[in-house]
Amino acid sequence: MGSSRNSPIVISDDEEEPVLQAPAAVATVVVPGPDEQEQPVAAEDEEWPGWLPDGFEMEGYYLEDGKFQATSYTCPASGFSFSMKSEVLQYCHSGALQRAVEAKATLDDKTTLQGKYAWLRGKHGWVLEIRAGQGESKNKMFKFYAHLRDRVRLASKDEVIRYIDHAERPESANGDCDTRTEANIVAQLEFSIKTLPPGWVKETVFRANNDGTGRKLKALYTDPISKKVFRSLKAAEQCFATGEPFDGRDPIMSVTEKYSFDWCTDMKTGTWRNGRRQKW
């Protein structure tokens, strides 16, 4: 980048400097190896820019004159990468860094939905799926772990781990709930959203069309700090970037209140009625 470690950026005392609780920073650089392939090596301490917050990862390469050229800076809280110093400073001064730290911290709170299922974040392709029961269980909701691409639905964390590690799959997930159709899906919850920091929850709700033909989906995004819900990814991203919940609404029930049950629970009022999802 164009900055020198001898000319650090000074943050005005009028503005509170974001505080990041993170491990000590380690820079990563890439240099040509003996077989002309790029290999990562640790950068020298003096190459670390004084303006870069602790915990950020820095990647780049050495120029022919031995100087280090940074190509990206990665935030340890959100995982977002930036290519320019100005982008990092804007990210910090806007408060987005602190919001990312606070959002990620909610994963440690196991009383929240995102904390309870934090382990599912690292399982690529898996979502938490909520379904309505059938027969005598029609007024109950059941929980499954679903891999949508593989069309696999499992009933417990242990079954998910066994399927991932050993491809073991039980014959039936649950006899009280039909998983062969999408007609009884209430919602699908995702805990890893590419453009939002850890802690945000994407809730895809299912409801029948007014004319009874087919079903339509609606995606809702929950801010883990304010608990407000956004009806579009763009609005959620804007809230994270600016700290202003322009289109955020206070839900009748939070995602934690609706879906934080172990296996089966009574249908929540306003969640599912006559095959239709109710408005929040």
Beta strands, then each sheet from edge to edge (+ up, - down):
strand 1: 28-32
strand 2: 38-42
strand 3: 57-62
strand 4: 68-74
strand 5: 81-82
strand 6: 126-132
strand 7: 140-147
strand 8: 152-154
strand 9: 185-190
strand 10: 201-208
strand 11: 215-222
strand 12: 229-230
strand 13: 264-266
sheet 1: 1+ 2-
sheet 2: 3+ 4- 5+
sheet 3: 8+ 7- 6+ 9- 10+ 11- 12+
sheet 4: 8+ 7- 13+
end
